[in-house]
């Protein structure tokens, strides 16, 4: 049996350890860049400049980060309940159907600010319902949540293809997508807001759904750490036996936790479908459901960590695209390798440096407390 890790201060657990993992990931990525004959330092500068160096790039970074906030929160909620929701991609797909239902039916009738709450509700409901079946199978039949959610990703993708190729595709169109939403089904961009501060977002699709994502992060913090339900979810994740002993319904908590998680993943469609493309198209999640796993791990399952982790991965997406353009020797596939290294060290190897950092902290703490103890003994 492995020995449990010693409890460390929050600034180490939530700050120093993720930072060390990130630095090591980028050092290893630098070796990959060096192997193709390019300067790692120059590549880092180009990536940062592409993500944060001008307003349009920063807008794209925040646009990608919005997707990852939703999916990162979805994975984190499941983590707190001891569940591994790997089905965020499929839940986002089905959430897109909820968004499209509102935008297609009410886009020509109601303004966007009335359609937005309806789209939030339906995207959450559709994503939650898609997560309900794997949750029920886990709670009542013992089917592993990882296996069932992966399977439901493929089912959701196949269902989307069927709907967009036949049912929802406009007559005479060859593209597998719905018609363009009317103006009431389109979320406004934030160009005007940034222009007040002298910044031009250009073609960046950053829209008001980023505020929905930030509000969701705050509400999840309230739910998990300030409500009875959140306490029950964390108890289930920490010890299912203790939860059962306390009289908590394990079946109810598994189902509720997964439905909240699926609903958050479904809300990711607000940004891509209603805020950018203005239509429902195939493959709009673009892997955001899987990136959310790394975001949740790097953010330690806390909204205060998930938001900056999402911005980091938004930087990797946007800065990586700029890097591949400015450094032809670094292909798009190499950018995926760099992203994978960050996921590797932030996720699978997140505890690799914890024992060493913990031992160093205990040593420093012992050395700083030893003189005080010695002076007390001398006084006696």
C-alpha positions in Angstrom: 0.0 0.0 0.0 1.4 3.4 -0.9 2.1 5.9 1.8 -0.2 9.0 1.8 1.5 12.3 1.1 2.0 14.7 3.9 -0.4 17.6 4.1 1.3 20.7 2.7 0.3 24.4 2.9 -2.1 25.6 0.3 0.5 27.9 -1.3 2.6 24.9 -2.1 -0.2 22.5 -3.0 -2.1 24.9 -5.2 0.7 27.2 -6.3 4.3 25.9 -6.2 3.7 22.3 -7.3 1.6 23.2 -10.4 4.2 25.9 -11.2 7.0 23.4 -11.0 5.1 20.9 -13.2 4.5 23.6 -15.7 8.1 24.8 -15.8 9.4 21.2 -16.3 6.8 20.6 -19.1 8.1 23.7 -20.9 11.7 22.7 -20.4 11.1 19.3 -21.9 9.1 21.1 -24.7 12.1 23.3 -25.2 14.3 20.2 -25.9 11.8 19.2 -28.6 12.1 22.6 -30.2 15.8 22.4 -29.9 15.8 19.0 -31.6 14.4 20.5 -34.8 17.0 23.2 -34.9 15.0 26.2 -33.5 15.7 28.4 -30.5 13.5 27.4 -27.5 13.7 31.0 -26.1 12.6 32.5 -29.4 9.8 30.0 -29.7 8.6 30.9 -26.1 8.7 34.6 -27.0 6.7 34.1 -30.2 4.1 32.0 -28.4 3.6 34.6 -25.6 3.5 37.4 -28.2 0.9 35.5 -30.2 -1.3 34.9 -27.2 -0.9 38.1 -25.3 1.2 40.5 -27.4 -1.7 42.2 -29.3 -5.4 42.6 -28.7 -6.7 40.2 -31.3 -4.5 37.4 -30.1 -5.5 38.1 -26.5 -9.1 37.9 -27.6 -8.6 34.5 -29.2 -6.8 33.3 -26.0 -9.8 34.3 -23.9 -12.2 32.7 -26.4 -10.5 29.4 -26.1 -10.2 29.8 -22.3 -13.9 30.2 -22.1 -14.5 26.8 -23.5 -11.9 25.3 -21.1 -13.4 27.0 -18.1 -16.8 25.2 -18.7 -15.2 21.8 -19.4 -12.7 22.2 -16.6 -15.5 22.9 -14.1 -17.4 19.9 -15.4 -14.5 17.6 -14.8 -13.7 19.2 -11.4 -17.3 18.7 -10.1 -17.1 15.0 -11.0 -13.6 14.7 -9.4 -15.0 16.0 -6.1 -17.5 13.3 -6.1 -14.9 10.6 -6.8 -16.0 10.3 -10.4 -14.0 10.7 -13.7 -16.3 12.3 -16.3 -14.4 11.8 -19.5 -17.5 12.4 -21.6 -17.4 16.2 -21.7 -17.0 16.1 -25.5 -20.2 14.3 -26.0 -22.1 16.3 -23.4 -20.9 19.5 -25.1 -22.2 18.1 -28.4 -25.7 17.5 -26.9 -25.6 20.8 -25.2 -25.1 22.4 -28.6 -28.5 20.9 -29.6 -30.1 22.8 -26.7 -28.4 26.0 -27.8 -29.5 25.5 -31.4 -33.1 24.7 -30.3 -33.4 28.2 -28.7 -31.5 30.0 -31.4 -33.4 28.4 -34.3 -36.8 28.7 -32.8 -36.6 32.1 -31.0 -33.8 33.9 -32.7 -36.2 35.9 -34.9 -38.6 36.6 -32.1 -36.7 37.5 -29.0 -33.5 39.6 -28.5 -30.2 37.9 -27.5 -30.4 38.9 -23.9 -33.7 37.0 -23.5 -32.5 34.0 -25.5 -29.3 33.7 -23.5 -30.9 32.6 -20.2 -33.0 30.1 -22.2 -29.9 28.8 -24.0 -28.1 28.5 -20.7 -31.0 26.5 -19.3 -31.4 24.2 -22.3 -27.7 23.6 -22.9 -27.3 22.7 -19.2 -30.4 20.4 -19.3 -29.4 18.6 -22.5 -25.8 18.0 -21.2 -27.1 16.9 -17.8 -29.6 14.4 -19.4 -26.8 13.0 -21.6 -24.7 12.4 -18.4 -27.7 10.9 -16.6 -27.5 7.5 -18.3 -23.8 6.8 -17.5 -24.4 8.1 -14.0 -27.4 5.8 -13.5 -25.5 2.8 -14.8 -22.6 3.6 -12.4 -24.9 4.0 -9.4 -27.3 1.1 -10.0 -25.4 -1.4 -12.2 -21.8 -0.7 -11.3 -20.8 0.1 -14.9 -17.6 2.1 -14.9 -18.2 5.7 -15.5 -15.0 6.1 -17.6 -16.1 3.4 -20.0 -19.7 4.5 -20.4 -18.8 8.2 -20.8 -16.3 7.4 -23.5 -18.9 5.3 -25.3 -21.4 8.2 -25.1 -18.9 10.5 -26.7 -19.0 8.4 -29.8 -22.8 8.0 -29.6 -23.2 11.8 -29.4 -20.9 12.4 -32.3 -22.9 9.8 -34.4 -26.2 11.4 -33.4 -24.9 14.8 -34.4 -23.8 13.6 -37.8 -27.2 12.0 -38.3 -29.1 15.2 -37.3 -26.9 17.6 -39.3 -26.7 15.5 -42.4 -30.4 14.9 -42.5 -32.8 16.5 -40.0 -31.4 19.9 -39.3 -29.6 20.7 -42.6 -31.4 23.3 -44.7 -32.9 22.2 -48.0 -30.5 22.5 -50.9 -27.4 22.9 -48.6 -24.5 20.5 -48.9 -22.8 21.5 -45.7 -23.6 19.4 -42.6 -24.8 22.3 -40.5 -27.9 24.2 -39.6 -28.9 27.5 -41.1 -27.3 30.6 -39.7 -29.1 31.9 -36.6 -31.1 35.0 -36.7 -29.8 38.1 -34.9 -31.6 37.1 -31.7 -29.7 33.9 -31.6 -26.3 35.5 -31.8 -24.3 36.6 -28.8 -22.6 40.0 -29.1 -18.9 40.2 -29.4 -16.8 42.2 -26.9 -15.2 44.4 -29.5 -17.0 47.5 -28.3 -16.0 46.9 -24.6 -12.3 46.6 -25.6 -12.4 49.6 -27.9 -13.3 51.7 -24.8 -9.8 50.9 -23.5 -8.2 51.5 -26.9 -7.9 47.8 -28.0 -9.0 46.4 -31.3 -10.1 42.7 -31.1 -10.2 42.5 -34.8 -11.6 39.1 -35.8 -11.4 37.5 -32.4 -14.7 35.8 -31.5 -14.6 36.7 -27.8 -18.2 37.2 -26.7 -20.3 37.7 -23.6 -20.3 33.9 -22.8 -17.0 34.5 -21.0 -19.0 36.3 -18.3 -21.3 33.2 -18.1 -18.2 31.0 -17.6 -16.8 33.2 -14.8 -20.3 33.3 -13.1 -20.4 29.5 -13.4 -17.0 29.3 -11.7 -18.2 31.4 -8.8 -21.4 29.4 -8.5 -19.5 26.1 -8.5 -17.3 27.4 -5.7 -20.4 28.3 -3.7 -21.9 24.8 -4.5 -18.9 22.7 -3.5 -17.7 24.6 -0.5 -20.7 26.5 0.9 -23.7 24.2 0.6 -24.9 20.9 2.1 -25.0 19.3 -1.3 -21.4 20.3 -1.9 -20.3 18.8 1.4 -22.1 15.6 0.6 -20.4 15.4 -2.9 -17.0 15.9 -1.3 -17.7 13.3 1.4 -18.7 10.8 -1.3 -15.5 11.6 -3.2 -13.3 11.3 0.0 -14.9 8.1 1.4 -18.1 6.4 -0.1 -18.2 4.3 3.0 -18.3 7.3 5.3 -21.0 8.8 3.1 -23.1 5.7 3.4 -22.5 5.5 7.2 -23.7 9.2 7.5 -27.0 8.2 5.8 -26.2 9.8 2.4 -27.7 8.3 -0.7 -24.8 7.2 -2.8 -27.0 6.7 -5.8 -28.6 10.1 -5.6 -25.2 11.8 -5.1 -23.6 10.0 -8.1 -26.5 10.9 -10.4 -26.7 14.6 -9.2 -23.0 15.1 -9.4 -22.7 13.7 -12.9 -25.7 15.7 -14.1 -24.2 18.9 -12.8 -20.9 17.9 -14.5 -22.7 17.1 -17.8 -24.7 20.3 -17.6 -21.5 22.4 -17.3 -19.9 20.6 -20.2 -23.1 21.3 -22.2 -22.8 25.0 -21.5 -19.5 25.1 -23.4 -21.7 25.2 -26.6 -22.8 28.7 -25.7 -19.4 30.0 -26.7 -18.8 28.1 -29.8 -22.3 27.8 -31.3 -24.1 30.9 -30.2 -21.1 33.2 -29.7 -18.9 32.4 -32.7 -20.2 30.2 -35.5 -23.9 31.3 -35.3 -24.9 27.8 -36.5 -24.6 24.2 -35.2 -21.9 22.4 -37.1 -20.0 19.1 -36.8 -17.0 18.9 -34.4 -17.6 22.3 -32.8 -16.2 21.2 -29.4 -12.8 20.6 -31.0 -11.4 18.6 -28.2 -12.4 21.0 -25.4 -14.0 18.2 -23.4 -10.6 16.4 -23.2 -8.6 19.5 -22.5 -11.0 20.2 -19.6 -9.4 17.1 -17.8 -6.0 18.7 -17.8 -7.4 22.1 -16.8 -9.2 20.5 -13.8 -6.1 18.7 -12.8 -3.8 21.7 -13.1 -6.3 23.8 -11.3 -6.6 21.3 -8.4 -10.3 21.1 -8.9 -10.8 24.6 -7.6 -12.4 27.3 -9.6 -9.7 29.8 -8.6 -7.2 27.4 -10.2 -9.3 26.3 -13.1 -9.7 29.9 -14.5 -5.9 30.6 -14.9 -5.3 27.0 -16.0 -7.9 27.6 -18.8 -6.2 30.8 -19.8 -2.9 28.9 -19.9 -4.3 26.3 -22.3 -6.0 29.1 -24.3 -2.4 30.6 -24.6 -1.2 27.2 -25.9 -3.9 27.1 -28.5 -3.6 30.6 -29.8 0.2 31.0 -29.2 0.8 27.6 -30.8 -1.0 28.7 -33.9 1.1 31.8 -34.2 4.3 29.9 -33.5 3.5 27.3 -36.2 3.0 30.3 -38.6 6.2 32.2 -37.7 8.4 29.1 -37.3 7.7 26.8 -40.3 10.0 24.2 -38.8 7.6 23.8 -35.9 4.6 22.1 -37.4 1.1 22.0 -35.9 1.8 18.4 -34.8 4.7 19.7 -32.7 2.4 22.2 -31.0 0.2 19.2 -30.1 3.3 17.6 -28.6 3.9 20.6 -26.4 0.3 20.7 -25.3 0.6 17.0 -24.5 3.7 17.5 -22.4 1.8 20.1 -20.3 -1.1 17.7 -19.9 1.4 14.9 -19.0 3.2 16.8 -16.3 0.1 18.6 -15.0 -2.1 15.5 -15.0 -0.5 12.0 -15.1 2.7 13.1 -13.4 1.2 15.8 -11.1 2.6 14.1 -8.0 6.1 13.4 -9.3 7.7 16.3 -7.5 5.4 16.4 -4.5 7.5 14.0 -2.3 10.7 16.0 -2.9 9.0 19.4 -2.4 7.3 18.1 0.7 10.5 16.8 2.2 12.3 20.1 1.4 9.5 22.0 3.1 9.6 19.8 6.2 13.4 20.2 6.3 13.3 24.0 6.0 10.5 24.1 8.6 12.5 22.0 11.0 15.6 24.1 10.6 13.8 27.3 11.2 12.0 26.0 14.3 15.0 24.3 15.8 16.8 27.5 17.0 13.6 28.7 18.8 13.3 25.3 20.5 16.9 25.4 21.5 16.6 28.9 23.0 13.7 27.8 25.1 15.7 24.8 26.5 18.6 27.0 27.3 16.4 29.4 29.2 15.1 26.5 31.4 
